[in-house]
């Protein structure tokens, strides 16, 4: 694995897992009042497009980061709807 791929994987890990605290906080408090619904919809659409882009480039860091980020943010969106 080359240095650029490792750099991409580290960046992907940091940005992807930055959503875990919000996801856990929303789940524990059973409230997503402070999370914008429009932001979640827009962000999920953007992440989905990044995932398609990564797949088209066959770029592992982009694919992994965006697949996991999309999953985390879909969970947050689901919690937002559930606890409305």
Phi, psi and omega in degrees: 000131183276168184298322180295319178295318178297316177301315178298319179293320177295314178299317179298318180297313181296312183288324180293311185281358174292344179274347181299314179301320179294318180297314181293318179298317179297317181293315182293318181277348183054040179209135176233030184301323183276000180260126182286127178297316180297320178297316180297316180296312181296315181296316179298321177297316178297317179296321177300316178295321175299321179297315177299318179299313179298321178295318181294331177271349186057042183259103185306312180300320180291319180296308182298311183301314185282330175294315181288318178299318178299316178300310180301316183284332172292325175296315178299318178298316178299317177295322177300316180290316182297318185264017181297000000 
